[in-house]
Amino acid sequence: MIGIKGTGMARLAVALHRYGAVVSGSDTSEVFYTDELLERSGVPYHTSFHRTHLPIDCTLVIVSPAYIGKVHPELDEALRRGLRILSYVEVLSSLSEHHTTYAVAGTHGKSSVSAMIDHLLDCSGTAHLSLYGTSYLSSRKISDAPVTDADPVLVLEACEYRDHFLRYHPDCIILTSAAHDHPDYFPDRQAVIDSFVAFVQLLPANGVLICQTGDAGVREVCARIASQRPDIRQVPYGRGAPGAYGIAEISELSGRTVCTAANGECFTLSVPGAHMAENMCAALAATAMIEGPSLSDELRRDAVRSFLGSIRRSQWIGQAGGVIVVDDYAHHPDEISVTIDGLRTFYRPSRVIVDFIPHTFSRTLSLFEEFVCALDHADAVVIHPVFATVREQAPEGMSAHGVSSDLARRLRCGHAPQNDELSWSLLMNLLKPGDLFITMGAGNNHRYGSRVLQVLRERE
């Protein structure tokens, strides 16, 4: 597997290993959280790329999207040998075709919901494979034993980027949100809605759509599906939704989130944010379909309470010098605002200080005003230069730092230092006891969190 440390690729490697395949791979030497996942599961990998890394008896090469279309020594060797080469998306397409597939889709929230479903199924002992862009945190040992069930359920995070999810074969879809994102591919909001409608259309006759009806985009998708595919059963969830997975009330207390369902049932989460309570309702709806009555109400409530979150999703990093440090992957304005508000209510800090790295020029520029409004939910924001990806270049006359500086100037208290050294100096002067410090974005600034903790601990 080329690029085996990527979040999706690493989970796919472990899943294939548990399924009985002999798996190995390669990636860069940079350390990611997936290193531990691969090592714990016994999946070997190289920390460099070389044509000799392909085993003599290799029959299939799986390539991360980051390396598709590029000159690469291992890809070149695979082509020379005439080996079968598949992309990550192609493998997921094949797996979804041969398993009962619960596909979690949406502009945001899909990784968290996937992690919650994975956790709940692990708690009930239900055989399944889970492929999504994070890993859930747990105080219990996460199973990595071989999968013996001949046809385990597949829980799949279905990404809309470049319409990748239109290649999948879902039996049930969980739709969390539908907003304008990936403007390098989708020109406007309507294009995103059209894509989600096309995805839901892939459901088989009498398929099920679990839908967050509090989201305007999801409501539009549901209305179109109701007129085009009345056979699809819609199961609503979230605040104001009718039925078993609607929410009557959410109480965000210090250290916990208490949710009262529309049917009167109450459950408590150990993770922050009303949006996480809604995500859990989606996970409960999906697992109820998968498990049936295998979990009692009491065990289900215990399973919900024992969910400790997932990596890079409002993840507790630590506390030192009176400063709480949290890391979050939020990189879309809708995600940023609800995450800041949820963490503020949960931890009740004196101030919220955000270290943010914008992800892609196209998203930052297309949603510029929305980013201004979202980031102003914090008390102060340090903004790094735009994190550019291989799929786009800086627009003519613009630079990564220049765009970030323009964004910082629009904020009530925004800063855009020119380099990492100045960012670090500014942060250490900004942070005071009582603050909540959030590293935020889809870039590599999450490393600041552990560094801040180390310095603050040394000062104690």
N, C-alpha and C positions, 0 to 999 in steps of 0.2 A: 504494500500500500504506500503510494508516494504522497507524502504530506500527512503521515499517520497521526501527528499530534494535534491536528485540527479538532475542534470540539466534536463535530459530527463524525469525522473520520475515526477518531479514537473510540467513540462509542460503537461505531460500526465494526471496528476491529474486534472489540470485546464481544459484541453480539455474535459475530461469525465464529470466533473462538469457542464461545459457549455452545454454539450450534454444531461444533465438531470439525470445523475447518482448521487447517494448519495455516496460521497467519503470521506474517512478519512485515516490517515496513521500514521507512526511513523518513527523516525530517531534518530540520536544522538543529544546531546545538542549543538554541535558546530554550530555557526551561519554562514549561507551562504546567498548569495543574493536571493536565492530561498525562504527564510523565508518570505520576503516581498511579493513576487509573490503569495505565498499560502495564506497569511493573507489578502491581498487585494482582492483575489478572493473568500474568505469565505470558504476555505478548511481547516478543523480542523486537527491538528496533535499533536502527543505526542513527547516529546523530550527525550524519553527513550524507551526501548524495554521490554515488559511484556506480558504474555499470555492473561491478562485481557483486553488488548487494542483492541482485535478483537471484534467488535460489536456482540451482540447476533444474530442479523438478517443478518449477513454478508453472502454473497453468492459467492464472488470471492475474492481471495487474489492474488495481483500482487507483484512480488518480483524483486527487483533490482538485476542486475548481481553480485553486490558486495556480496550478501548474499546467492546466489545459491550454494547448496552443502555443506552448513555449518550448524553446530548445532546452532539452533536459537529458543528462547522460543516461538515466535509467529508462526513460521513455524511448530514447534512441535504441537502447539495447533490447527493449521489449519488441520494438518494431523490427529490429534486425532478426530476432528469433521467430518472428511471426506469432507472438503470444496474443491472446485475447486481451484487449484493453477496454475497460469500462470506466465511465465517470462515476462519481459518488451518486449523482442523481439517477443514473441508469441502474445502479445496483438497488437503490431504494425503490425504483419503479418495479423491478423484478420481484423484490421481496413483498411489496404491497400486493402484487398480482397473485401471489401464492399463499397469502395469509389473510385472516380476518383483520382488517386494518382500521384502526381508529386514528384519523388524521386530524391533528390540531393545527388550525390555520388562523391567520389574523395579522394585521400590521404590527401589533405588539401583544404581549401576554402569552404567546404560544409556547415559549420555552418554559415559563413558570407553570402553566397548566400541564404540560407534558411531564414535568418533574413531579408534580403533585399526583398525577395518575400513576406514574411509576412507583412512587412511594406507597400509595394506597394499595396497589396490587401486590407489592412486596409484603406489606403487612398482612394481607389475606392469604399469601402463599399461592397466588394465581400465576400459572405459567405464562410468561410473556417476554417479548423482546421490546426494548425501548430505544428509539433513536431520536435524539434531540440535542440542542446546542448548549447544554450545561450538564451538571450532575447535582443531584440533591444532597444536602448535608444531612447527616444522620448520626445519632449516638449509638446505633446498632450496626452490626456488620451487614453490609450490602452484599447480597448473594452474587457470586460470580461462578457458581457451580454450573456444570454442563446442563443444557436444556434437554430434557428427555421427552417432553411432550412433542408428538409428531407434528402438531399444528398449533403452536403457541400464538396467542394474540399479538399483533404488532401495533405498538403505539408509536406514531410517526409525527414529528414536527414537519409540517408541510409549508415550505417557504414559497411566497408568491413571486420572488424576484425572478425576472425574465420568464415568468410563467412556468417555472420549474415544476410546480405542483400539478400542472395539467398532465404530467406524465405518470401520475400515481393512480392507484386503483382503490379508492376509499370505500369502506362499507358503512362507516359513520364519520361525520365531520363535526368537529367542535370549532365554532367560529367565534373568536374573541373580540375582533375589531376590524374595521375597514376604513382606513384613512389614507390620504395621499402620502405616499412615501416612494422611495426609489425613483426620483424624478429623472434619473438618467435613462430609465426604461419606460416608466409610465408618465405620459405628458401631463396628465391632470387627474383629479380625483375620480372622474367618471371612468377613466381607463382602469383604475384600480377596482372599482365596483364591478365593471364588466368582467374583469378577470376572476373575481371571487364568484360571481354568478356562474361563469363557465366551469369553475372548479366544483361547485355544488351540483351542477348538472351531471357530473361524473358518477354520482351516487346511483346504486342499482335501484330497481323498482322497489318502492316502499322503504327506501333508505331513511336514515335518521340524521337530522341536522340539529345539533345542540347549539343554541344561539344566544348571544349576549344582546338582548333587545334594548338595553340602555344605550347602546352605541348607534348613532344615527346612520352610519354606513351599513352596519349589520341589518338594521331595520329595512333599509332600501333593498339590500340583497334578499332578505326574507320575503318582502312584498313581491319582488319579481319572480322568485321561486314559487311562491304560492299560486301565482297565475299561470306559470309555465309547467310546473311539476307538482300538481296537487297531491300526488301519491307520496311525496316526501313528508315524513312526520317531523314537525318542528317542535323541539323541546326548549322553551325559553328558560333563561336563568338570569340572576342578578337583581339589582335594586328595582323594585316596581314590577317585576315579571310575575305573571300568575303561575300557579302550579307548585310542585314540590321543591323546585330549585330557585324560586323567587326569594328575595330578601326583603323582610319587613323593616329591619333596623340593623345598623352597624354601630357599635360603640368602640371607638378607638381610645383605649385606655393606655396608661403608661405601662409598657411591657407586654401588652397583649391586645388582640383584636377580637371582640365578641360579636358574633353574628346571630341574629334571630331570623330564622327562615319564615316564609309566608305561612307555612303549616304549623308554626309554633315551635319547631325544633330549634334548639340552641347549640352552637358549637363555638369553641374558642381556638384561635390560632396563636401561635407563638412567633408569628412574623408580622411586620408592620404593613399598614395600608389597607384602606377599604377596597382598593382594587385587588388586593390579594385575597380578601374574603370572597369577592366575586369569582376570582379564578378558582378558588376551592369549590365553589358551587358547581362550576363547569366540570371539575375533576370528579366530584361526587356523582354527577349525572352520568358521566361516562363509565365510571367504575361500577355503578349500579347495573348498567346494561351488560357489562362484561361478567361480573361476579354473580348477578342474581342475589339471592338472599344469603350468601355465604358469610357475610359479616353482620353481627348483631349491631343494633344502634349504639350500644355502649362501646363495642370494639371500634366501630367506625369513628365515634367521637374521640377515642383515644388515639386512633391513627391520625386524625386531623391535628390534634394537639401536638403530636410528636413530630410533625413536619417542621423542620428547622430552617427551611428555605433552601436555596440552591446557589451555586457558585455564580458570583457577579450579578445576582438579583437581590438587591437590598441586603447584601451579605455583611454580617458583623465581622469586622476585622480585629477590633480590640479597643482597649481604652487605656490611656496613660496621661498623666499630667492634667487630669480633669477634662480631657478631650476624647470624645467618642469618634471612632473611625469606621466608616461603612463604605462598601464599594458597590456600584450599580452600573449595569450595562446600558442604561437609558441613553438613547441617542436621537430620539424623535421628540419634538416639543410636547406632544401629548403624554409621553412616558415621563419626561423630565418633571413636569408640573405635578402630576399625581404622586410621583415618587418622593419629591421634596416635601410635599404636604403630608404624605403618610408618615415619613420618617420624623418630621417635626412633631407630629401629634404623638407618635409612639415613644420617642425619647425625651421630648419636652426640653430641648436645649435652650441656652440663652440666645445663641445665634446658629444659623446654618451657613457654613462656608463650603462652597462647591468648587472643586477643581475639575474643569470640563475640557474635553477635547472634541471639537466638532468632527464628524465623520463624513467625508466626501464633500467636494465643492458643490456638487449639484444639489445635494440635500440642504446644505447650509444656505446657499443663495436662494433656492426656490422657497424655502420656509423661513426666511430671515426674520420677518416680523413675528412669526409664531415663536421662534427661538428667543427673541427679546422678551416677549410676555412670559414664557415658561421659565427662563433663567432668573427673571426678577422675583420669582417666588423665594429665592435664596436671599440672605442678607449681604453676601459678598461672593463674587465669582472670579476665579482665576482661569483664563482661557488660553489654552495652548494653540499653536498653529494648526490649521486644518489637517486632519489625518487623511492624506490622499491615498487612494487605492490604485491597484494596477489597472483598473477599468476606466480611469479617467485622468486627464491632465488639468492643470490649472488654466482657467480661462485667460485669454490674452490680456495682458496688462494687470493681472492680479497675482498675488502671492498668498501662500498659506498663512503667513503672519499678518498680511494686510487685511484679509477677510476677517480674521479673528479680532484684529484691532478695531475694525469697523463695528463688529458685534459688541465688543467690550464698551465702546464709547456710548452705545445706546442704553446701557444698563445703569441702574441707580448706583451700583457700586461694582463696576467691572474693571478688570485688569487684564492686560495682554502682554506679559513680558516677552522679550525677543528670543530668549533661550531658556533651557532647563535650569541653568544655574541661577538666573534671575527669578524664575518661577519659584524655585526652592527657597531662596532668600525671602521673597515676598510672603510665601506661605508661613514660614516660621515666625515672621513678624506679625502676621494676621492672627494666627491661632492663639486663643486664650482659654483658660479653664472655663468649662461650661459650654464650650462650642461642640457642635456636631460637624465633623469634617467628612464630606462625601467626595470620593473620586468617582467621576461619572463619564460615561461615553464608551464607544466601541473601539477606542484606540488602546494605546499601551500605557496610559497614565495611571492605571490601577496600582502600579508599583510604588507610587508615592505614599500610599496608605501605610504599608509596612515600614517604610523609611521614616515617616513621621512618628510612628509608634516607637521605633528604636531610639530616635533622638529624645523624645519626651521621657522615655523610661530612664535614659542616661542622666537626664536632668533631675529626676526625682530623688 
